[in-house]
């Protein structure tokens, strides 16, 4: 499906050097911020405290988040956990503050918001042991329960960071192998440089603004890798088809034609995806906020890198007709095609 068709190829590769210089400077800036400022990791990586509470009614997540944030405990995460009445609160490590004290402050403030008071009561476990638990009492009722309080240790965070790095590494290797087998090694190198360009720039934004880097953001980065390589594959595929069809065009003209012929598809696909991501950003709440930001940056730079990074690097690596068209005669040109044999 095409909303429009451009009848004359746009000379993208004529400006490839300037645009790639801008891209290189952006990449260097992202690396600089990553080295000097670093990423602001969430408690999933750094460790912290998880507090689980259960309301008798459907939990108001925004209200609960506002109450906890007023305690100035740092970056907190407040999400539903299980049912609509259960809430999970993740708190960062606070130097000099014990876990029990942290849990008491949070639960006490939530209980106070329900106009109740924290009391201790005894419970008998399944093993017959008697334990003391906190409860929020309001006129004999218990509108709020403390269901759990666990520590996410630094060792767990280190394991998650290691697993995240492994996932990213295997994804990169898989993309390179796929492009090398489907097209040619020059396209594999160009495609993976473009993909890593997108990833580093996303990380650079998170380092510069000190946005919280969580597992959700990591998932967004892995999604961007697949999304970006899909756009590169579409352009690479059109380059291969153009090499077979047009004998009189040189390499940079073939690439210009391939990119121009996919512009309508790019606008439809990326525009639709971006509208969905913007909806998550605007209406998804704090839980999806940074996930949507990472996807937004990744989609925008993914389009840019597929056109001005991947295609240009493939051209500078010397990709030619013989690399992609092996064996058999070239397809005869269509004399009615306005792009056949045209020089842009």
C-alpha angles and dihedrals in degrees: 000000000000129000090195141355125222108219097197123052116248112231097235095154091055087072097034095109094054094043092047090050088056089047091050092051090049090050092050091049090052091050090048093054091045091054099041102035103021127199123303099231122204122235089267086075103026100038129243143149130305118205120189121198133176127208125204088228132041106297120247100222096188092051092048091048091050092051093050094045090056088067089068094226094147128251106358130184119213117183141150113267118196108327128025089257096055121085129190117205118193117197128190124237112280113201112235094012119108121223094244092052091050092050091047092052094049097044092043092053092048091049091048089054087057088052091247139120129236114245134174121239134175124245131188115226126215088264092056095254120143115228133178117235134181119246135183109230124197115171092326092313128108109216092168133039131191103226102174145355116191136167120234100208126212089248090063089048091051090050091051091049090051092048090048092053090048092050091051092047095050090047091054092048091048092051092050092050092047094051093044093052096041098043125357137300092259090059090047091055092044093047096049093046089053092048094048088047088060094046095049092048091051089050089047091057091050091048095048096047093033092231114173113269109212138160088269090059090048089053089051091052092051089049090051090053091057093040094050095047089052090060091047091051091052091053093043090050091051090048090055091049091049092051089056095045106039117052098173099055120091124223100273091045090051090052092048090052092048093051094043092050092054098047095096091050091047093053093049096045100040094038092055092046093047092052090055092047092048089052089056090047094050101035106019095085128221094313093066097028101100092033089058092044091054091049092047093053091042095051094048094047091039091064091046095048095047091055106032103024110032097036094042094049090049089052093049091047086061103250110181142175093269091059093061107022106061120169129355130053121296117259114266115253121250106240090207093055108105090211096051108117092345121152113215 
